[in-house]
Structure formats: C-alpha cells, structure tokens
Amino acid sequence: MAPGLFAIAAVRTAGGLVSGRRSLRFHRLLRLHRSLGIHCIHGAHGIHSIRAIRAIRAIRAIRAMHGLLGRLPVGPSRGALRRLIGDAFLGRHLHGPFGFPAKPGEESHIHSKDQLVRAKLRSTRSGPSPRPEGAGPATGAQNLATGNDPARTASRNSFGDGRVVCETGAVRSAAPAPRVIAVVGPTAAGKSDLAVHLARRLGGEVVNADSMQLYRGMDIGTAKLAEEERGGVPHHLLDIWDVTETASVAEYQRLARAEIDRLLARGRTPVLVGGSGLYVRGAIDALEFPGTDPEVRARLEAELAERGSGALHARLAAADPDAALAILPGNGRRIVRALEVIEITGRPFTANLPGHEAVYDTLQIGVDVARPELDERIALRVDRMWDAGLVEEVRILEARGLRAGRTASRALGYQQVLSTLAGDCTEGEARAETVRATKRFARRQDSWFRRDPRVHWLSGAAADREELPGLALSLVERPVTA
C-alpha cells in the first residue's frame, strides 16, 4: 500500500445493517478511524460484515502495537508512527488498498489516482473537523488525537491536476508550478542535458543564458549542443550575434524576456540554462543597468590599452572586491565597464546590482559537482574540443573578424588559440592555459551562484547522474500548502 494515501473506506451494501453485531463492528471501526485521525468514508447502509470482521482483527493487532508505542513520549513522531501502523494494518486486512463504492449496492475497488481523486471529491469533506464554539485552540495532545498535528500535514500526495489528497482524506489545492525554470551552475556540471530533460518532461523550451553561445559559429569552444543532442526541444537565443558584435547584458535582457513572455503566452515552460550569472539575473530579476559616459569609457579604454587589464583589475579589487572576484583579470571589457559604473554612480559596481527581486515566478536549480571531479571534467572537455577541431574553428572565425570582436575574442579557448595563431605561444601552451583559465572561471561561477539563496542545489556528480533528473522534477512539483 502506498504510504501517505488515504487507505480506508467502508462499502455500502443494499441489505443495510441486519444485525446488532454488524452495527457494533461498524462503530468500533469508526472509533478506530477517529482515534487514528482518519476520516471514515462510509455509506448510509453500513459496513459489509466480512470487512468488519477483518477490521476487528486489524484493531486487535493495532492495539498490540499501540501498547508498545505507549512507552514513547508524546509528540509528533509518536503520532506519525501510530498512523503509519494503522494505515498499514487496515490496508492489509481490508480488501484492496482503496474501497470507495461507485453507488449503493455495488462494491468498487479503485486503483488509479484519478479515480481516487474523483471518489474523494464525491465522498470527503476537506479540512479538520470543526471545534465547538468557544472551545479555544486545540492543544498538541488534541491535535495528535484528531490527526491534525503539523507532522501529519507534511505527508501529502499530488496528482498533477492542482489537487492533492492528504492522509486524512482531505482534498486540498497544490501550489502552482513555477512559470520559469533556470538551470545554473559552473561550466561542465551538466546543465545543458538537465535543461533538455526538464523541457521534454514539462512541455517546455530552452532559452540560452550562456553569453558566448549567443555568437554564431562559436560551437566547439562553447560546448554548444548539436542539433541531435537537443532531443527535439527547441532552443532559443543561440547564434544571434556576429563575432564582431560587443555583448550587451541589457540587449540580452530585452531578448530573453521577450522570448520568455512569448513561451508563457503559448503555455510553454521556459527553461533558462547557462553559467553567465549576470545574464541569468538580467533575464529573471528586476535588474536595471546604469548608463554610460563616453568620455569616462574612452579614458578607461585608453588606460587599458596602455597598462593592461591586470593593473585595472587591481584597481577594481581595491574599489569593489566582490566585483573583482566575479570578473576575470583578463576580461578587460568587463573591468572597464565596472570601473565606469563606479565612477558614474559613486558606488561599488556590485551595489548597482539588485536584490533578489524576481520578475518571473522562477525556480532556480543549481547543478553542483565537487571540485576534483569538476576539474577532471574540464580537462577532458578541453581535450575533446581540441580533438573536435577548435583550432580550425577559431581560424575560420578569425577570417570573419573574431580578433576584432571585443567580447568574442576573449572567450575561453578562443583567446588562447588566437594567441597561438599569432605566434605568441605554442598550441600545447594554449591548451594547458585554456584548462587553467576554465578551472578558475568555474570557481568564479560557483561563487556567484552560491550567493543567491534562491538556488536549490542538486548533485551533478557522476554517481548521482541517474537521480538528478528525478530530483529536479521533484523540485518543480512544489510542496502543497494547507
């Protein structure tokens, strides 16, 4: 018998109560149900005598078990154990797990969840029994006796249509599923595969939140899923910019929200996926971007060209340590932007980021992998990228203006290969530097998402890979509110 489901129901019979013994059995069973906090569903004509006899046998077994439980201190644990024992014994001794009748004179054994819901809607009343007027609030002991203790209300089953059936037989409404799902975490954690699985199960579509997968032609180095790896799920905001275009979080925010709104209007579930923390927040949070000052920007860019990104990153670390932690020392463009915002607003760059005020009802799922395993995955991924032809991909993109692209040219792997093509390092050195830089980047990604208390972290380790999709779906199916 499935735990947590309402198990006991008496059946109607056309003959009704033909003897005092049956009536006695009926009332004994009814008292037992009430003592266990179970609302007995019964017809106007009583209980079938064979079932009553089985119930009496169950009562004797339960009484023996309750004698042992009597030694435990009173509390929610004791109350929960009493009910579990009652459900188990009664479910075993009465015929079948569910015994709701279809109509008087007919026995019906209901096995499907949908049938169970319909039967409960016909036959049960919702919520705890009303207390007499002026009786005051129920005590803990009274709650245990009537089955209304808080521990009991935590065990419920949802049937996917917004309704649930509690152990008491009460039908209640489940909290609505989130309208947007975001799968976040460090690179190589397994976000893309999880997003595809969730989209397929939930009737959704994937919206990219990886800043480098926005660029056309940057496929191998960004680990962009091939068409056959997407499982037939539509993917949006991939390959929308040329490599010569400068990335803009504000522009991405506009595009992402338009895509999310379009999917919601069609009744589809948007599954946002990516490791670019600012892009994720720009899509789902109330994030406004400070303006720009051309003179300040030009001065900082000239300083960047003269002194290099390391010197500017040191200045950023002194002005805003949190921003320096989130921005790579080699990312001159982002360093310049952070220093520009600090100079324009007079506040730290991170102070201009919003609090955790969401624009959409969003569930954020973080994929967590322990550092040693993640580092090993990153090294293997870089090896696969090289074997798949990353150097040739960069050579083709260089002909399209990649080297002049202020954002795309700094992407991990692409920057290192460009250095090789320019003769600044060997291919082996570029490969090793890509691994080192990606590991550092993964640590910064992890730190960024860890600061958001709304992220629900699940293990993406190889040992837990088979369980990850099911655990993620269980987060989507929200707990029921009373």
C-alpha positions in Angstrom: 0.0 0.0 0.0 1.4 3.4 -1.0 2.3 5.5 2.1 0.6 8.8 2.6 -2.6 7.8 0.7 -5.9 7.6 2.3 -6.5 3.9 2.7 -9.7 3.0 4.4 -13.3 3.2 3.2 -16.3 1.2 4.1 -18.5 -0.1 1.4 -22.2 0.3 1.0 -24.4 -2.8 0.8 -28.0 -2.9 -0.4 -29.0 -5.0 2.6 -28.0 -2.4 5.2 -27.5 -3.3 8.8 -29.3 -6.5 9.5 -27.9 -7.3 13.0 -26.7 -5.5 16.1 -23.3 -7.3 15.8 -22.7 -5.6 12.4 -23.6 -2.2 13.9 -21.3 -2.8 16.8 -18.4 -3.7 14.4 -19.2 -0.6 12.4 -19.0 1.8 15.3 -15.8 0.1 16.6 -14.2 0.7 13.2 -15.4 4.2 13.1 -14.0 5.0 16.6 -10.7 3.4 15.5 -10.6 5.7 12.4 -11.2 8.7 14.5 -8.6 7.8 17.1 -6.1 7.5 14.2 -7.1 10.8 12.7 -8.7 9.0 9.7 -12.0 10.3 8.2 -14.0 7.2 7.5 -15.9 7.3 4.3 -19.0 5.1 4.6 -22.4 4.8 3.1 -25.8 5.1 4.5 -26.2 1.4 4.8 -23.2 0.4 7.0 -20.3 -1.9 6.5 -20.1 -5.3 4.9 -19.8 -7.9 7.7 -16.7 -9.7 6.2 -14.9 -6.4 6.0 -16.0 -5.6 9.6 -14.5 -8.9 10.8 -11.3 -8.1 9.0 -11.3 -4.7 10.6 -11.8 -6.1 14.1 -8.8 -8.3 13.5 -6.8 -5.3 12.4 -8.0 -3.4 15.5 -6.6 -6.1 17.8 -3.2 -6.1 16.0 -3.1 -2.3 16.1 -3.9 -2.2 19.8 -1.0 -4.5 20.5 1.4 -2.3 18.6 0.0 0.8 20.3 0.8 -0.8 23.6 4.5 -0.8 22.6 4.2 2.8 21.3 2.7 3.8 24.6 6.2 3.8 26.1 7.3 6.5 23.7 7.0 10.2 24.7 4.0 12.0 23.3 4.9 14.0 20.3 4.6 14.3 16.5 6.9 11.2 16.0 4.7 9.1 18.1 1.6 10.3 16.4 3.1 9.7 13.0 4.0 6.1 13.9 0.5 5.4 15.2 -1.0 6.5 11.9 1.5 4.5 9.9 0.7 1.4 11.8 -3.0 2.0 11.5 -2.8 2.6 7.8 -0.6 -0.5 7.2 -2.7 -2.9 9.2 -6.0 -1.7 8.0 -4.8 -1.6 4.4 -3.7 -5.2 4.7 -6.8 -6.6 6.5 -9.5 -4.8 4.4 -9.9 -5.9 0.8 -7.7 -3.9 -1.6 -5.9 -0.6 -1.0 -8.9 1.6 -1.8 -12.6 0.7 -1.2 -14.7 3.5 -2.5 -18.1 2.4 -3.8 -19.4 3.6 -7.1 -23.0 3.6 -5.9 -25.2 1.9 -3.3 -25.3 -1.8 -3.6 -22.1 -2.0 -5.5 -18.5 -2.7 -4.3 -15.8 -0.8 -6.2 -12.1 -1.2 -5.9 -10.4 1.9 -7.1 -6.8 1.6 -8.0 -5.9 4.7 -10.2 -5.1 8.1 -8.8 -7.6 9.8 -11.0 -10.3 7.5 -9.7 -9.2 8.2 -6.2 -9.4 11.9 -6.6 -12.9 11.7 -8.1 -14.1 9.4 -5.3 -12.7 11.8 -2.7 -14.3 14.8 -4.3 -17.7 12.9 -4.1 -17.3 11.5 -0.7 -15.0 13.6 1.6 -15.1 16.8 3.4 -12.0 19.0 3.3 -10.0 20.0 6.4 -10.1 19.1 10.0 -13.3 18.6 12.0 -14.7 21.9 13.3 -14.3 22.5 17.0 -17.2 23.5 19.2 -17.8 27.2 19.5 -15.8 28.7 22.4 -13.7 25.6 22.8 -10.5 27.6 22.2 -7.5 26.5 20.2 -6.6 22.8 20.1 -3.8 21.6 22.2 -0.9 19.5 20.9 -2.4 16.4 22.5 -5.8 17.1 21.0 -4.1 17.6 17.6 -2.4 14.2 17.9 -5.7 12.6 18.9 -7.6 14.0 16.0 -4.9 13.6 13.4 -4.5 17.4 12.9 -0.9 17.7 14.1 1.6 19.5 11.9 3.7 16.4 11.3 0.7 14.8 9.6 0.0 17.7 7.2 3.5 17.3 5.8 2.7 14.0 4.2 0.6 14.6 1.0 0.3 13.3 -2.5 -0.2 15.4 -5.6 -2.0 14.1 -8.6 -0.8 16.6 -11.1 -4.1 18.5 -11.6 -3.6 21.0 -8.8 -5.4 18.8 -6.2 -3.9 16.6 -3.6 -5.3 14.0 -1.1 -3.9 14.1 2.4 -3.7 11.1 4.7 -6.9 12.3 6.3 -8.7 12.2 3.0 -8.9 16.0 2.7 -8.6 17.4 -0.8 -6.5 20.5 -1.0 -5.0 22.7 -3.7 -1.3 22.4 -4.5 0.8 25.4 -5.0 1.2 26.2 -8.8 4.3 25.0 -10.6 6.8 27.7 -11.3 6.4 29.6 -14.5 10.1 29.7 -15.4 12.9 27.3 -14.6 16.5 28.3 -14.5 19.3 25.7 -14.6 22.5 27.3 -13.3 26.0 26.3 -12.1 29.6 26.1 -13.2 30.8 25.0 -16.6 31.0 21.3 -17.3 28.5 20.5 -14.5 25.8 19.0 -16.8 23.4 21.9 -17.0 22.5 21.6 -20.7 21.5 17.9 -20.5 19.4 18.6 -17.4 17.6 21.5 -19.1 16.7 19.3 -22.2 15.3 16.6 -19.9 13.2 19.1 -17.9 11.9 20.8 -21.1 10.9 17.4 -22.6 9.1 16.4 -19.4 7.4 19.7 -18.7 6.4 20.6 -22.3 9.0 23.4 -22.3 11.6 25.0 -24.5 15.2 26.0 -23.7 16.4 29.6 -23.5 20.1 30.1 -23.6 21.8 32.1 -20.9 25.4 31.5 -21.9 26.9 34.7 -23.1 29.3 33.0 -25.6 26.7 30.7 -27.1 25.0 33.8 -28.4 27.7 34.1 -31.1 27.3 32.4 -34.5 30.0 29.9 -35.3 31.3 29.6 -31.7 30.2 26.0 -31.3 33.0 23.7 -30.3 34.7 26.0 -27.7 31.4 26.9 -26.0 30.2 23.2 -25.8 27.0 24.2 -27.7 24.7 21.2 -28.0 24.5 19.9 -31.5 21.0 19.6 -33.1 20.9 15.8 -32.4 21.7 16.4 -28.8 18.8 18.7 -28.1 16.2 15.8 -28.0 13.8 17.6 -30.3 13.5 20.5 -27.8 13.5 24.0 -29.4 16.5 26.1 -28.3 16.3 29.9 -28.3 18.9 32.7 -28.3 21.7 30.7 -29.8 23.7 32.1 -32.8 22.2 35.5 -32.8 25.2 37.8 -32.8 28.2 38.0 -35.2 31.6 37.6 -33.5 32.4 41.3 -34.2 29.5 42.5 -32.0 30.1 43.6 -28.4 27.9 41.7 -26.0 25.4 43.7 -24.0 23.6 42.4 -21.0 20.9 45.0 -21.5 20.3 43.8 -25.0 20.2 40.2 -23.9 17.7 41.1 -21.1 15.4 42.5 -23.7 15.7 39.5 -26.0 15.4 36.9 -23.2 12.3 38.5 -21.6 10.6 38.7 -25.0 11.3 35.0 -25.5 10.1 34.1 -22.1 6.9 36.1 -22.5 6.3 34.5 -25.9 6.7 31.0 -24.5 4.5 31.7 -21.5 1.8 33.1 -23.7 1.8 29.8 -25.7 1.5 27.8 -22.5 5.1 26.5 -22.7 7.6 26.3 -19.8 10.7 28.4 -20.4 13.8 26.6 -19.2 16.6 29.1 -18.9 20.1 27.5 -18.9 23.6 28.9 -18.6 26.5 29.8 -16.4 26.6 33.5 -17.1 25.3 34.8 -13.8 24.6 38.4 -14.8 22.7 37.2 -17.9 20.6 34.9 -15.8 19.8 37.6 -13.3 19.1 40.1 -16.1 16.5 37.7 -17.6 14.6 36.8 -14.4 15.3 39.6 -11.9 14.4 43.3 -11.6 17.8 44.5 -12.9 18.4 47.9 -14.3 21.7 48.8 -16.0 23.4 52.2 -15.3 24.0 54.4 -18.3 27.4 55.0 -19.9 29.6 58.1 -20.2 31.6 58.2 -23.5 34.4 60.3 -22.0 34.9 58.0 -19.0 34.7 54.9 -21.2 37.3 56.3 -23.6 39.7 57.2 -20.9 39.5 53.8 -19.2 39.9 52.0 -22.5 43.0 54.1 -23.3 44.4 53.1 -19.9 43.5 49.5 -20.6 45.5 49.6 -23.8 48.4 51.3 -22.1 48.7 49.5 -18.8 46.9 46.2 -19.4 43.9 44.5 -17.8 45.9 43.4 -14.7 46.5 46.9 -13.5 42.9 47.9 -13.9 41.7 44.7 -12.2 43.9 45.6 -9.2 42.2 49.0 -9.1 38.8 47.3 -9.3 39.8 44.9 -6.4 40.5 47.9 -4.2 37.3 49.7 -5.1 34.9 46.7 -5.2 36.4 43.4 -4.1 33.2 41.5 -4.9 33.2 42.7 -8.5 36.9 41.8 -8.8 36.1 38.3 -7.6 33.4 37.9 -10.2 35.3 39.3 -13.2 38.4 37.6 -14.6 41.6 39.6 -14.5 42.0 39.1 -18.3 38.4 40.4 -19.1 39.4 44.0 -19.8 36.0 44.9 -21.3 34.1 44.0 -18.1 36.7 45.6 -15.9 36.4 48.8 -17.8 32.6 48.7 -17.5 32.7 48.0 -13.7 35.1 50.9 -13.2 32.9 53.1 -15.4 29.8 52.4 -13.3 31.8 53.0 -10.1 32.9 56.4 -11.4 29.5 57.4 -12.8 27.4 56.3 -9.8 29.9 56.8 -7.0 29.0 53.4 -5.6 30.6 49.9 -6.0 29.7 48.1 -9.1 28.0 45.3 -7.2 25.9 47.9 -5.3 24.2 48.6 -8.5 23.1 45.0 -8.8 19.6 44.5 -7.5 18.4 42.5 -4.5 16.7 39.2 -5.1 13.5 40.7 -6.6 12.3 38.4 -9.3 10.3 39.5 -12.4 9.0 35.9 -13.0 7.9 33.1 -10.7 11.2 31.2 -11.1 12.7 28.0 -9.8 16.5 28.1 -9.9 18.2 24.7 -9.9 21.9 24.6 -9.3 24.0 21.7 -10.6 26.8 21.0 -8.1 29.9 19.0 -8.8 32.8 18.5 -6.3 35.9 20.4 -7.2 38.2 17.4 -8.1 35.6 15.8 -10.3 34.7 19.2 -12.0 38.4 19.9 -12.7 38.7 16.5 -14.3 35.7 17.1 -16.4 37.0 20.5 -17.6 40.4 18.9 -18.6 38.6 16.2 -20.6 36.2 18.7 -22.2 39.2 20.8 -23.4 40.8 17.7 -24.8 37.6 16.9 -26.7 37.4 20.4 -28.0 40.9 20.3 -29.4 40.2 16.9 -30.9 36.9 18.1 -32.4 38.7 20.9 -34.3 38.7 24.0 -32.1 41.8 25.4 -33.7 40.3 25.2 -37.2 37.0 26.8 -35.9 39.0 29.7 -34.5 40.9 30.1 -37.8 37.6 30.3 -39.7 36.2 32.8 -37.2 39.3 34.9 -37.4 38.6 35.4 -41.1 35.2 36.7 -40.1 36.6 39.3 -37.7 36.9 37.3 -34.4 40.1 39.1 -33.5 38.4 42.5 -33.7 35.5 41.3 -31.6 35.8 42.9 -28.2 33.7 40.2 -26.5 34.0 37.0 -28.6 37.8 37.3 -28.9 38.1 36.9 -25.1 36.1 33.7 -24.8 37.9 30.9 -23.1 39.7 28.7 -25.6 39.3 31.2 -28.4 41.6 33.8 -26.8 44.2 31.1 -26.3 44.0 29.8 -29.8 44.2 33.3 -31.2 47.4 33.7 -29.3 48.7 30.5 -30.9 47.7 31.7 -34.4 49.5 35.0 -33.7 52.7 33.1 -32.8 52.6 34.2 -29.1 52.6 30.7 -27.7 52.6 27.0 -28.8 49.4 25.0 -29.3 50.3 22.9 -26.2 50.7 26.0 -24.1 47.4 27.4 -25.3 45.7 24.1 -24.5 47.1 24.0 -21.0 46.2 27.6 -20.4 42.6 27.0 -21.5 42.3 24.3 -18.9 43.7 26.5 -16.1 41.6 29.5 -17.1 38.4 27.4 -17.3 39.0 26.0 -13.9 39.4 29.5 -12.5 36.3 30.6 -14.3 34.3 27.6 -12.9 35.2 28.7 -9.4 34.0 32.2 -10.0 30.8 30.9 -11.5 30.2 28.7 -8.4 30.9 31.7 -6.1 28.4 33.9 -8.0 25.5 31.4 -7.8 26.2 30.4 -4.2 25.5 34.0 -3.2 21.9 33.6 -4.3 19.8 31.9 -1.6 17.1 31.0 -4.0 19.2 28.5 -5.9 18.3 24.8 -5.0 21.5 22.8 -5.3 21.5 19.2 -6.6 24.4 16.9 -7.0 25.5 16.5 -10.6 28.3 14.1 -9.8 28.7 11.0 -12.0 27.5 8.8 -9.2 24.2 10.8 -8.9 23.6 11.4 -12.6 20.7 9.0 -12.9 18.9 10.5 -9.9 19.5 14.2 -10.9 16.5 14.5 -13.4 14.1 13.0 -10.9 15.3 15.2 -8.1 15.0 18.2 -10.3 11.4 17.3 -11.2 10.5 16.9 -7.6 11.6 20.5 -7.0 9.3 21.6 -9.8 6.4 19.7 -8.2 6.1 22.1 -5.3 5.0 21.1 -1.8 1.4 21.5 -1.0 0.2 24.4 1.1 -2.7 23.9 3.5 
